[in-house]
């Protein structure tokens, strides 16, 4: 990769790559979630990711254009328990095409919508 040169006594600005290129499965996740009305809450799309024995509530925030920002949500701050998240992985209709990825359960949706209503 070419490096920027210092010109006129000023340091060059750092270069950043956009996050939409970093994780290829995110394109598949967002494509599926776009068709799932219950996953869109406020301006974010929510889903559950399972890695081994651990489950996480995740959200995708639109950052403009084709850029999406992904993060693991602190579910306890939204009144969602570990059991609520684990239940989402057991619902038959909740599986996404990628292994270990699930849509949120109706209970998680209800809790998130209640929180967003008062935010």
Secondary structure, 3 states (H helix, E strand, C coil): CCCCCCECCECCCCCCCCHHHCCCHHHHHHHHHHCCHHHEECCEEEEEEEECCEEEEEEEEEEECCEEEEEECCHHHHCCCHHHHHHHCCCHHHECCCCCEEECCHHHHHHHHHHHHCC
